[in-house]
């Protein structure tokens, strides 16, 4: 009863304090609102995208289920089984090929992403709608007119070919009429990787083109519509029992676009954690504001204690007051965060990978609210606890001497519990707990490093001999005096600069590697789908061209990893860095002689005349990711044939060398008899590239030429989209740091005003005071920027070498520019605060003291 009455009294007194207005709490509210809005916005957007992915799962997959193979079709028996166990079945084939204008000699040719479908009442698409311009059905657009079958294309293909709708183009041995452009493809993810624009034709037209031959790099997809009551998992299990040795992969609509879901999930986790970092940095501003507010309430607290108020009542009054203000900031942040998905959809629209389901999502909003309230409580508890346990007489003395007591033990325990709850919320941010732990630990260590830096800086400056220059002496005194905002400025500005430097270094590092790591004899083109009987004339054609050179030519065929040392892949423990190798089919090759420049890390290369059980050479990074070594066995399914191969050696692969690299190379004697094609890399003098391109693509219509320059441009565009998101988050983090910086400057504004007035009375000029404050903030900014450069470089190095498995290239210009910007911002904020104090007249200020 007494406890309830105490809380009621505390509530009434807190309400009276709040009625005075929110003056002094603007930074407090801004910090909380920014951090909560970031976490709520990122969480709501990723949840909306994943919900949209689920809503459109059947459309994106193209059916209730999909059976997928590479380089070979299903058998008649398998097709009959699928037909009898589904309501509808349609076949989609995808490959890359060259298409050119009608005039073979002078016309243009370009690489396209072919998609062969079976249009009609029960054909493609089973779900969703293909949108064409001019509007017509797909069957009409692909129908034969005047002996020429039709095709539909992306609009960019018209630009590349210099063609228009109604023109006839050449594809392999056939001709196609361009009847419509595709404005909406239901089963294609927006922004997905592609080496060329889409060209869609009928399966019959593809057969007539002669492009599909044994071993051709064709992806076969059989989409099925099942009965609504079908148990999908049981259906998948029955299919596996019926054809246990089939080399296909089966996807259910719940598994549609797993790579997109992983990308959304991981990017959302990363951005949410960056948002949490911004919130924690903002928490420093919260602590500064509470400390400044309580310092201004010293007389009030002392008066209440003299009138009989206990420490508990004092604590409850200001806890309720701070809690109410924190709730206002959190609610404002939630409102802004909930609007983020709507704003992103309005700004990006069809550029998003999947349509977003726009609604309010309680989960992300609750997570953001919890993080905001816990952050406010964590940073407010320390000054609140110190204030409530000090006797009234000490509080009166604190008008000239700051409080120095530590909080009581039970308050420290409460603070530890709040911090633990905040960390737990961060670790609940998705399924990638290891990444979350590393991020939280790294952030905590970085903030601790900056806090220790501030303490060391103050201690070092105190040990320096007193300089003779008055401005410098005053600057050092301001940095080392009791209650100076040095720690707050160093931590807040340092954290923001660290994130910016990390992003700048990662971006510049990867961009520089793309630009500078290309070897001098880098290929101009990769040629794919070279048939075995075309190898000799293909090599002869390149040899006949002056200024052109064949760099590599290798056989290749597709297969997938089935087992790791007797354990099925589905049951093996795979490192995330090696997951790509275990998902789907990969290209293999075979060689007798070890390629020049190969670096073996374990084992030995086989003899050139090797004849024996299957052996393989494996990428060393893949071996580490799947935890295997020399002498262990991997099982592969290659075109329906199971091959158990022993690892003979491990090698380092430098994927940036722009060579034909294969993670798995077989020894001679295993794959020679299987259907296969060849791939090649060729270079040419810049002036002869178009000659090489035209000579090969016109003589060999089935061979596709991939321009290396176009591939690099496509990869760069995808990379820039990701970097754009991290840039936004870096700016958010820096904004939080600037808010804290502004708050720290504002906290010392009253003291600076008093100091400036005293100095003026003693004869100091405006220039003297200004110089002292410029030096003060310049020292702070310089030291903070240097340490931020060091920590940011370490973080960027870790991301590039460990997370991205790349090689580190230091870019000092990015570090220097970012650090210089941080220094300039620090000095600018200090000058803004100083300039306002210099405009005050001494007499009115002295009368108030």
C-alpha positions in Angstrom: 0.0 0.0 0.0 2.8 2.4 1.0 4.8 1.4 -2.1 1.7 2.1 -4.3 1.3 5.5 -2.7 4.9 6.3 -3.2 4.6 5.6 -6.9 1.5 7.7 -7.1 3.2 10.6 -5.4 6.2 10.2 -7.7 3.9 10.2 -10.7 2.2 13.5 -9.7 5.5 15.2 -9.1 6.9 13.8 -12.4 3.9 15.2 -14.2 4.5 18.6 -12.7 8.0 18.5 -14.0 6.9 17.5 -17.5 4.4 20.3 -17.7 7.3 22.7 -17.8 8.0 21.5 -21.4 10.5 19.5 -23.3 13.3 22.1 -23.3 16.6 20.3 -23.0 15.3 17.0 -24.2 15.4 17.6 -27.9 18.6 15.7 -28.4 17.2 12.9 -26.1 14.1 12.6 -28.3 16.0 12.9 -31.6 18.5 10.1 -30.6 15.8 7.7 -29.6 13.5 8.5 -32.5 16.4 8.0 -35.1 17.5 4.7 -33.6 14.1 3.2 -33.1 12.9 4.4 -36.6 15.9 2.7 -38.2 15.4 -0.6 -36.5 11.6 -0.6 -37.0 12.0 0.5 -40.6 14.5 -2.1 -41.6 12.6 -4.8 -39.8 9.3 -3.9 -41.2 10.7 -3.7 -44.8 12.4 -7.1 -44.7 9.3 -8.6 -43.1 7.2 -7.1 -45.8 9.4 -8.4 -48.5 9.5 -11.9 -47.1 5.7 -11.8 -46.7 5.5 -10.7 -50.3 7.8 -13.6 -51.3 5.4 -16.0 -49.5 2.4 -14.5 -51.2 3.9 -14.8 -54.6 5.7 -18.1 -54.0 3.8 -20.1 -56.6 4.1 -17.4 -59.1 7.8 -17.0 -58.6 8.5 -20.7 -58.7 6.1 -21.1 -61.6 4.1 -23.9 -60.1 3.3 -25.8 -56.9 6.4 -27.8 -57.5 9.4 -27.7 -59.9 11.7 -30.5 -61.1 15.0 -29.0 -62.2 17.9 -30.6 -64.2 21.0 -29.3 -66.1 22.3 -30.5 -69.4 19.9 -33.4 -69.8 16.2 -33.9 -70.0 14.0 -36.3 -68.1 13.2 -39.7 -69.4 9.8 -40.7 -70.9 9.1 -42.8 -67.8 9.7 -39.9 -65.5 7.6 -37.6 -67.7 4.7 -40.0 -67.6 5.0 -40.2 -63.8 4.9 -36.4 -63.4 1.9 -36.2 -65.8 0.0 -38.9 -63.8 0.7 -37.2 -60.5 -0.2 -33.7 -61.3 -3.1 -31.7 -62.8 -0.9 -29.7 -65.2 2.7 -30.0 -66.3 4.7 -27.5 -68.4 8.4 -27.6 -69.5 10.7 -24.5 -69.5 14.2 -24.6 -70.9 16.7 -21.9 -70.3 20.1 -21.3 -71.9 22.3 -18.5 -73.2 22.7 -18.0 -77.0 23.6 -15.5 -79.6 20.9 -13.7 -81.6 21.5 -11.5 -84.6 19.7 -9.4 -87.2 18.7 -10.8 -90.6 21.8 -9.5 -92.5 24.4 -12.1 -91.3 27.3 -10.2 -92.7 26.7 -6.7 -91.5 24.1 -7.2 -88.8 24.5 -7.0 -85.1 24.7 -10.0 -82.8 24.3 -10.1 -79.0 24.1 -12.5 -76.1 20.6 -13.3 -74.8 19.0 -15.3 -72.0 16.8 -17.7 -73.8 13.6 -19.1 -72.3 11.7 -21.7 -74.2 8.1 -22.3 -73.0 5.0 -24.2 -74.1 2.2 -21.5 -74.3 -1.5 -22.4 -74.3 -4.4 -23.2 -72.0 -2.3 -25.6 -69.9 1.2 -24.2 -70.6 3.4 -21.4 -69.4 2.7 -19.7 -67.0 0.8 -21.9 -64.6 0.5 -19.1 -62.1 0.6 -15.4 -62.7 0.4 -13.5 -65.9 3.0 -12.6 -68.6 2.5 -9.0 -69.6 3.3 -8.0 -73.2 3.3 -4.8 -75.2 1.3 -4.7 -77.5 -1.2 -6.6 -75.4 -1.8 -10.2 -76.6 -1.7 -13.7 -75.4 1.7 -15.5 -75.3 0.3 -18.2 -77.7 -0.5 -15.4 -80.2 2.9 -13.8 -79.8 4.8 -17.0 -80.3 2.7 -18.3 -83.2 4.1 -18.8 -86.6 3.3 -16.1 -89.2 4.3 -16.4 -92.9 6.5 -19.4 -92.0 8.4 -17.5 -89.3 7.7 -18.4 -85.6 7.4 -15.5 -83.1 9.3 -14.4 -80.1 8.9 -11.9 -77.3 11.8 -9.9 -75.8 13.0 -7.4 -73.3 12.9 -3.9 -74.7 16.7 -3.5 -74.2 17.3 -6.2 -76.9 15.8 -3.9 -79.5 18.3 -1.2 -78.6 21.3 -3.6 -78.7 20.2 -5.0 -82.1 19.1 -1.7 -83.5 15.8 -3.5 -84.4 12.1 -2.8 -84.0 9.0 -5.0 -83.4 8.1 -6.9 -86.5 11.8 -7.5 -87.5 13.1 -11.0 -88.1 16.3 -12.1 -86.3 18.5 -15.2 -86.5 18.9 -17.7 -83.6 21.0 -20.7 -84.4 19.6 -22.3 -87.6 16.2 -20.7 -87.3 14.6 -17.3 -87.7 12.3 -15.5 -85.3 9.9 -12.6 -85.6 10.0 -10.1 -82.7 6.3 -9.6 -82.0 6.1 -8.0 -78.5 8.2 -6.7 -75.6 7.9 -8.2 -72.1 6.7 -5.7 -69.5 6.1 -8.3 -66.7 7.6 -11.8 -66.3 5.9 -13.5 -63.4 8.6 -16.0 -62.5 11.6 -13.6 -62.7 13.0 -11.8 -59.8 13.5 -8.1 -60.4 17.2 -7.2 -60.6 18.3 -10.8 -60.9 21.7 -11.5 -62.4 21.7 -12.0 -66.2 24.3 -11.8 -68.9 21.9 -10.6 -71.5 18.3 -9.5 -72.1 15.4 -12.0 -72.2 14.2 -13.6 -75.4 11.3 -16.0 -75.0 10.3 -18.5 -77.7 8.4 -21.7 -77.9 9.9 -25.1 -77.2 9.3 -26.1 -80.8 11.2 -23.1 -82.1 14.1 -23.9 -79.8 14.2 -27.5 -81.2 14.3 -26.1 -84.7 17.2 -23.8 -83.9 19.7 -26.7 -83.4 21.1 -25.1 -80.3 20.2 -28.0 -78.0 22.8 -30.8 -78.4 24.2 -33.5 -76.1 26.0 -31.8 -73.3 24.7 -28.3 -74.0 24.4 -26.0 -71.0 20.6 -26.1 -70.9 18.6 -25.8 -67.7 15.4 -28.0 -67.8 12.5 -27.0 -65.5 9.3 -28.9 -65.2 6.6 -26.9 -63.4 3.6 -28.7 -61.9 0.2 -27.7 -60.7 -1.0 -30.1 -58.1 -4.4 -30.7 -56.5 -5.2 -28.3 -53.7 -5.4 -31.2 -51.2 -2.0 -32.6 -52.1 0.5 -33.1 -49.2 3.5 -31.5 -50.9 6.1 -33.2 -48.6 4.5 -36.6 -49.1 4.4 -35.9 -52.9 8.1 -35.0 -52.9 9.0 -38.1 -50.8 7.0 -40.4 -53.2 8.9 -38.9 -56.2 12.2 -39.6 -54.5 11.1 -43.2 -53.8 10.0 -43.7 -57.4 13.3 -42.4 -58.9 16.0 -42.6 -56.2 18.9 -42.2 -58.6 17.4 -39.2 -60.5 19.9 -36.3 -60.7 17.2 -33.7 -60.5 16.5 -31.2 -57.7 12.9 -30.8 -56.5 11.6 -27.5 -55.3 8.2 -26.8 -53.6 6.5 -23.4 -53.8 7.5 -22.8 -50.1 11.1 -23.0 -51.3 10.6 -20.5 -54.1 13.6 -18.2 -54.7 15.7 -19.4 -51.6 18.6 -17.2 -52.6 16.3 -14.1 -52.6 15.0 -15.0 -49.1 18.6 -15.5 -47.8 19.6 -12.2 -49.3 16.7 -10.3 -47.8 17.2 -12.0 -44.4 20.9 -11.4 -44.2 20.8 -7.9 -45.4 18.0 -7.2 -43.0 19.9 -8.6 -40.1 23.0 -6.6 -41.0 21.1 -3.3 -41.4 19.1 -3.9 -38.2 22.3 -4.4 -36.3 23.8 -1.3 -37.8 20.5 0.5 -36.7 21.0 -0.9 -33.2 24.5 0.5 -33.3 23.1 3.9 -34.1 20.6 3.5 -31.3 23.4 2.6 -28.8 25.4 5.7 -30.0 22.2 7.7 -29.5 22.0 6.2 -26.0 25.2 8.2 -25.2 23.2 11.3 -26.1 20.4 10.0 -23.8 22.9 9.7 -20.9 24.3 13.1 -21.6 20.9 14.7 -21.6 19.8 13.0 -18.4 23.0 13.9 -16.7 22.7 17.6 -17.8 19.0 17.7 -16.8 19.8 16.3 -13.4 22.6 18.8 -12.9 20.1 21.5 -13.6 17.7 20.0 -11.1 20.3 19.9 -8.3 18.5 22.5 -6.3 15.1 20.8 -6.8 16.5 17.5 -5.6 18.2 19.0 -2.6 15.0 20.9 -1.6 12.9 17.7 -1.9 15.4 15.8 0.3 15.4 18.6 2.9 11.6 18.3 3.0 11.8 14.6 3.8 11.8 12.9 0.4 13.7 9.7 0.4 16.2 8.5 -2.2 13.6 6.0 -3.5 11.1 8.8 -4.2 13.7 10.9 -5.9 14.6 8.0 -8.1 11.0 7.2 -9.0 10.2 10.8 -9.9 12.9 11.2 -12.4 12.7 7.6 -13.6 9.0 8.1 -14.5 9.8 11.4 -16.1 12.6 10.0 -18.2 10.5 6.9 -19.0 7.6 9.1 -20.2 10.0 11.0 -22.5 11.5 7.8 -23.7 8.1 6.5 -24.6 7.4 9.6 -26.6 10.7 9.1 -28.6 10.0 5.4 -29.1 6.5 6.0 -30.3 7.7 8.7 -32.8 10.4 6.3 -34.0 7.8 3.5 -34.4 5.6 5.8 -36.4 8.4 6.7 -38.8 9.7 3.1 -39.0 6.2 1.8 -39.9 6.1 4.2 -42.8 9.5 3.0 -44.2 8.1 0.1 -46.3 5.6 2.4 -47.9 8.3 5.0 -48.7 10.7 2.4 -50.2 7.9 0.8 -52.3 6.9 4.3 -53.6 10.5 5.2 -54.4 11.8 1.9 -55.8 8.6 0.2 -57.0 9.4 -2.6 -59.5 13.1 -2.4 -58.7 12.5 -4.4 -55.5 13.3 -8.1 -55.9 9.7 -9.2 -55.0 6.4 -7.3 -54.3 6.1 -6.2 -50.7 3.1 -6.9 -48.6 2.4 -3.5 -47.0 0.8 -3.6 -43.6 1.8 -3.1 -40.0 4.1 -5.8 -38.6 3.9 -6.1 -34.8 7.1 -8.2 -34.5 9.7 -5.7 -35.9 7.9 -2.8 -34.2 7.9 -4.6 -30.8 11.6 -5.4 -31.2 12.4 -1.8 -32.0 10.3 -0.5 -29.1 12.1 -3.0 -26.7 15.5 -1.9 -28.0 14.6 1.8 -27.6 13.2 1.6 -24.1 16.0 -0.7 -22.9 18.6 1.7 -24.4 17.1 4.7 -22.8 16.9 2.9 -19.4 20.5 1.6 -19.7 22.0 5.0 -20.3 19.7 6.8 -17.8 20.2 4.5 -14.9 23.7 5.6 -14.1 23.1 9.3 -13.6 19.8 8.6 -11.9 21.4 6.2 -9.5 24.2 8.5 -8.6 21.8 11.4 -8.0 19.4 9.6 -5.6 22.1 8.3 -3.2 23.9 11.6 -2.5 23.0 13.5 0.7 21.3 16.9 0.3 24.5 18.7 1.5 26.6 17.0 -1.2 24.0 18.0 -3.8 24.3 21.6 -2.8 28.1 21.3 -3.0 27.8 19.8 -6.5 26.9 23.2 -7.8 30.6 23.7 -7.9 31.9 20.1 -7.7 30.4 17.3 -9.9 29.1 14.2 -8.4 31.7 11.4 -8.1 30.0 8.5 -6.3 29.3 5.2 -8.0 25.8 3.8 -8.0 24.9 1.3 -5.3 25.4 -2.4 -6.0 21.7 -3.2 -6.6 21.5 -0.5 -9.2 24.6 -1.9 -10.9 22.9 -5.3 -11.0 19.8 -3.7 -12.5 21.9 -2.0 -15.1 23.7 -5.3 -16.0 20.3 -7.0 -16.4 19.1 -4.2 -18.7 22.2 -4.5 -20.9 21.9 -8.3 -21.0 18.3 -7.9 -22.2 19.4 -5.5 -24.9 22.1 -7.9 -26.1 19.5 -10.7 -26.0 17.2 -8.7 -28.3 20.1 -8.1 -30.7 20.8 -11.8 -30.8 17.1 -12.6 -31.5 17.5 -10.6 -34.8 17.2 -13.5 -37.2 18.6 -17.0 -37.4 22.3 -16.0 -38.0 23.2 -16.0 -34.3 26.9 -16.3 -34.9 27.0 -13.2 -37.1 24.8 -11.3 -34.6 27.2 -12.3 -31.7 30.3 -11.2 -33.7 28.6 -7.9 -34.6 27.5 -7.2 -31.0 30.9 -8.1 -29.6 32.7 -6.0 -32.2 30.4 -3.1 -31.6 30.9 -3.4 -27.8 34.7 -3.6 -28.2 34.8 -0.6 -30.5 32.7 1.5 -28.1 34.9 0.4 -25.2 38.0 1.2 -27.2 36.8 4.8 -27.8 35.9 5.2 -24.2 39.3 4.0 -23.1 40.9 6.3 -25.7 39.0 9.2 -24.1 40.3 8.3 -20.7 43.8 7.8 -21.9 43.7 11.1 -23.8 42.6 13.0 -20.7 45.3 11.2 -18.5 48.0 11.9 -21.1 47.0 15.6 -21.5 47.1 16.1 -17.7 50.7 14.9 -17.6 51.9 17.3 -20.3 53.8 20.4 -19.1 51.7 23.6 -19.1 52.1 25.2 -22.5 53.1 28.9 -22.7 50.5 29.8 -25.3 47.3 30.8 -23.4 44.9 29.5 -26.0 46.5 26.0 -26.0 46.6 26.0 -22.2 42.9 26.8 -22.0 42.1 24.1 -24.6 43.9 21.4 -22.7 42.3 22.6 -19.4 38.9 22.3 -21.0 39.6 18.8 -22.2 40.8 17.5 -18.8 38.6 19.4 -16.4 36.0 17.4 -14.3 32.7 16.9 -16.1 34.3 17.6 -19.5 32.3 16.0 -22.5 35.5 14.4 -23.8 34.4 10.8 -23.4 31.0 11.4 -25.0 32.4 13.2 -28.0 35.1 10.7 -28.6 32.7 7.7 -28.4 29.9 9.1 -30.4 31.9 10.7 -33.2 34.4 7.8 -33.3 31.7 5.2 -33.7 30.0 7.1 -36.6 33.3 7.7 -38.3 34.3 4.0 -37.9 31.2 2.8 -39.7 31.7 5.4 -42.5 35.4 4.4 -42.9 34.5 0.7 -42.9 32.0 1.2 -45.7 34.2 3.4 -47.7 37.1 1.0 -47.4 35.1 -2.1 -48.3 33.5 -0.3 -51.3 36.8 1.2 -52.5 38.6 -2.1 -51.9 36.3 -4.2 -54.0 36.0 -1.6 -56.7 39.8 -1.3 -56.9 40.2 -5.0 -57.0 37.8 -5.2 -60.0 39.7 -2.5 -61.8 43.3 -3.4 -60.9 43.4 -7.1 -60.3 42.5 -7.9 -64.0 45.7 -9.3 -65.5 47.4 -7.8 -68.5 46.4 -10.7 -70.7 42.8 -10.8 -69.4 40.3 -12.4 -71.8 38.1 -10.2 -73.9 35.5 -13.0 -74.3 34.4 -16.2 -72.8 33.0 -18.6 -75.4 30.6 -21.3 -74.1 28.7 -24.3 -75.6 31.5 -25.3 -78.0 30.6 -28.8 -79.2 33.4 -31.4 -79.3 33.3 -31.6 -83.1 33.7 -27.8 -83.2 36.9 -27.6 -81.1 39.4 -27.9 -84.0 37.6 -25.4 -86.3 37.1 -23.0 -83.4 40.7 -23.0 -82.5 41.7 -22.6 -86.2 39.3 -19.7 -86.6 41.0 -17.8 -83.7 44.5 -18.7 -85.0 43.6 -17.2 -88.4 42.8 -13.8 -86.9 45.7 -11.4 -86.4 45.7 -9.7 -83.0 43.6 -12.5 -81.4 44.8 -15.3 -79.1 43.2 -18.3 -77.5 44.1 -18.3 -73.8 42.3 -21.4 -72.5 40.0 -24.1 -73.7 38.6 -26.8 -71.4 35.9 -29.5 -71.5 33.1 -29.1 -69.0 30.0 -30.9 -67.8 27.5 -30.4 -65.0 27.1 -32.3 -61.8 26.3 -31.9 -58.1 27.8 -32.9 -54.8 25.9 -35.9 -53.4 27.9 -37.0 -50.4 30.9 -36.0 -48.2 33.0 -39.0 -47.1 29.9 -41.2 -47.0 27.6 -38.6 -45.4 24.7 -37.2 -47.6 25.1 -33.5 -48.3 21.8 -32.8 -46.6 23.1 -34.2 -43.3 26.6 -32.7 -43.5 27.8 -29.6 -41.6 28.6 -27.0 -44.1 30.3 -23.6 -43.5 28.2 -20.7 -44.9 31.1 -19.7 -47.0 30.9 -23.0 -48.9 27.1 -23.4 -49.1 27.1 -22.3 -52.8 29.2 -25.3 -53.7 26.6 -27.7 -52.2 23.5 -26.1 -53.7 22.5 -27.0 -57.2 24.8 -28.2 -60.0 28.3 -27.0 -60.7 30.6 -27.2 -63.6 33.4 -29.8 -63.6 36.3 -30.4 -65.9 39.2 -32.9 -66.3 42.9 -32.4 -66.9 46.0 -34.5 -67.2 48.6 -31.8 -66.8 48.6 -29.4 -63.9 47.7 -25.8 -65.1 50.6 -23.3 -65.1 50.6 -21.2 -62.0 48.7 -23.7 -59.8 49.5 -23.5 -56.1 48.9 -26.7 -54.2 48.4 -26.5 -50.5 48.2 -30.2 -49.9 48.7 -33.5 -51.8 50.3 -34.0 -55.2 49.1 -33.7 -58.8 48.5 -37.0 -60.6 50.8 -38.2 -63.4 49.9 -37.1 -66.9 49.3 -40.7 -68.0 47.2 -41.5 -64.9 44.8 -44.5 -65.2 43.0 -45.6 -62.1 40.2 -44.9 -59.7 38.6 -41.4 -59.8 40.7 -38.6 -58.4 39.9 -35.0 -58.0 41.7 -31.7 -57.3 39.6 -29.5 -55.0 39.5 -25.8 -54.1 41.2 -25.4 -50.7 38.6 -23.0 -49.5 35.8 -25.4 -50.4 37.6 -28.2 -48.6 37.9 -26.1 -45.5 34.2 -25.2 -45.7 33.0 -28.8 -46.0 35.7 -30.1 -43.6 37.6 -32.5 -45.9 41.2 -33.1 -46.8 43.5 -35.2 -49.0 42.5 -38.8 -49.1 38.9 -38.3 -48.2 36.1 -39.1 -50.7 33.4 -37.0 -52.3 30.4 -38.4 -54.1 29.1 -36.6 -57.2 26.0 -37.1 -59.4 27.1 -36.4 -62.9 24.3 -36.6 -65.5 22.6 -39.3 -63.4 25.8 -41.3 -62.8 27.1 -41.5 -59.3 30.9 -41.1 -59.0 32.9 -41.6 -55.8 36.2 -39.7 -56.2 39.1 -39.4 -53.8 40.7 -36.0 -53.1 44.2 -36.1 -54.5 45.2 -32.5 -53.8 44.0 -29.1 -52.6 44.8 -25.9 -54.5 44.3 -22.2 -54.2 42.0 -20.6 -56.7 42.3 -16.8 -57.4 38.9 -16.1 -58.9 39.9 -12.5 -59.6 42.4 -13.6 -62.3 39.6 -13.8 -64.9 40.6 -17.3 -65.9 38.5 -20.5 -66.5 38.5 -21.9 -63.0 36.7 -24.9 -61.7 36.4 -25.8 -58.0 36.6 -29.5 -59.0 39.0 -30.9 -61.6 38.9 -34.7 -62.3 41.9 -36.8 -63.2 41.8 -38.5 -66.7 39.8 -41.6 -67.2 36.5 -40.7 -65.5 34.5 -38.1 -67.5 35.8 -38.4 -71.1 32.9 -40.6 -72.2 30.1 -38.4 -70.8 28.2 -35.8 -73.0 30.1 -32.6 -72.7 30.8 -29.2 -74.3 33.9 -27.0 -74.2 34.4 -23.5 -72.9 37.2 -21.1 -73.9 38.7 -17.8 -73.1 40.2 -15.6 -75.8 41.7 -12.1 -76.0 42.3 -9.6 -78.7 43.7 -6.2 -79.3 41.1 -3.6 -78.5 40.7 -2.7 -82.2 40.2 -6.4 -83.1 37.7 -7.3 -80.5 34.7 -6.8 -82.7 36.4 -8.8 -85.5 36.9 -11.7 -83.2 33.4 -11.4 -81.9 31.8 -11.4 -85.3 34.1 -14.1 -86.8 33.1 -16.7 -84.1 29.5 -15.9 -83.6 28.7 -15.8 -87.3 30.6 -19.0 -88.1 29.3 -20.9 -85.1 25.7 -19.8 -84.4 25.4 -22.1 -81.4 28.5 -20.8 -79.6 27.7 -17.9 -77.1 30.2 -15.1 -76.6 30.2 -13.4 -73.2 32.0 -10.0 -73.1 34.1 -9.8 -70.0 33.4 -6.0 -69.9 29.7 -6.6 -69.7 30.0 -9.1 -66.9 32.1 -6.7 -64.9 29.5 -4.0 -65.5 26.7 -6.2 -64.3 28.6 -7.3 -61.2 29.4 -3.7 -60.4 25.8 -2.7 -60.7 24.7 -5.5 -58.3 27.5 -4.5 -55.9 26.5 -0.8 -56.0 22.9 -1.7 -55.0 24.1 -3.4 -51.8 26.6 -0.6 -51.1 23.9 2.0 -51.4 22.0 0.4 -48.6 25.1 0.3 -46.3 25.8 3.9 -47.2 22.4 4.9 -45.9 23.0 3.0 -42.7 26.4 4.6 -42.3 24.9 8.0 -42.7 22.3 7.1 -40.0 25.0 6.0 -37.7 26.9 9.2 -38.3 23.7 11.2 -37.8 23.3 9.6 -34.4 26.9 10.5 -33.6 26.4 14.1 -34.7 23.3 14.3 -32.5 25.3 13.2 -29.5 28.1 15.6 -30.5 25.6 18.4 -30.6 24.2 17.3 -27.2 27.7 17.1 -25.7 28.5 20.7 -26.9 25.1 21.9 -25.6 25.7 20.2 -22.2 28.8 22.4 -21.7 27.2 25.5 -23.1 26.4 27.1 -19.7 30.0 26.5 -18.4 31.5 27.8 -21.7 29.3 30.9 -21.4 30.5 31.6 -17.9 34.2 30.9 -18.9 34.0 33.2 -21.9 32.5 36.0 -19.8 35.2 35.7 -17.1 37.9 35.6 -19.8 36.5 38.8 -21.4 36.5 40.5 -18.0 40.1 39.6 -17.5 41.0 41.1 -20.9 40.8 38.2 -23.3 39.8 39.1 -26.8 37.2 37.3 -28.9 40.0 35.8 -31.0 41.7 34.4 -27.9 38.6 32.6 -26.7 37.8 31.4 -30.2 41.3 30.1 -30.7 41.2 28.1 -27.4 37.9 26.4 -28.4 39.1 25.7 -31.9 42.2 24.0 -30.5 40.1 22.0 -28.0 37.8 20.5 -30.6 40.6 20.1 -33.2 42.6 17.9 -30.7 39.5 15.9 -30.0 38.6 15.5 -33.7 42.1 14.6 -34.8 42.7 11.9 -32.2 39.2 10.5 -32.7 39.5 10.4 -36.5 42.9 8.7 -36.3 41.7 5.9 -34.0 38.4 5.6 -36.1 40.6 5.1 -39.1 42.5 2.3 -37.4 39.4 0.5 -36.1 37.5 1.1 -39.4 40.5 -0.3 -41.3 40.6 -3.4 -39.1 36.8 -3.9 -39.5 37.0 -3.5 -43.3 40.0 -5.9 -43.5 38.0 -8.5 -41.6 34.9 -8.1 -43.9 37.0 -8.3 -47.1 39.3 -11.2 -46.1 37.1 -13.2 -43.7 33.5 -12.6 -44.7 34.0 -12.0 -48.4 37.0 -14.3 -48.7 38.8 -11.6 -50.8 42.3 -10.1 -50.8 42.9 -6.8 -49.0 43.9 -3.7 -50.9 44.3 -0.6 -48.7 42.8 2.6 -50.1 44.3 5.5 -48.0 42.5 8.2 -49.8 39.1 7.0 -48.6 40.4 6.9 -45.0 42.0 10.3 -45.2 38.9 12.0 -46.7 36.5 10.5 -44.2 38.8 11.2 -41.2 39.3 14.8 -42.5 35.5 15.2 -42.7 35.2 14.0 -39.1 37.7 16.5 -38.0 36.0 19.3 -39.8 32.6 18.4 -38.4 33.9 18.3 -34.8 35.6 21.7 -35.1 32.4 23.1 -36.9 30.1 22.0 -34.0 32.5 23.4 -31.5 32.6 26.8 -33.3 28.8 27.0 -33.6 28.5 26.6 -29.8 31.4 29.0 -29.1 30.2 31.7 -31.5 26.9 31.9 -29.6 28.7 32.4 -26.2 30.9 35.1 -27.6 27.9 37.2 -28.4 26.8 37.5 -24.8 27.5 40.6 -22.8 29.3 40.0 -19.5 27.1 42.0 -17.1 23.8 40.1 -17.5 25.6 36.8 -17.3 27.5 37.7 -14.1 24.3 38.9 -12.4 22.8 35.4 -12.8 25.7 33.6 -11.2 
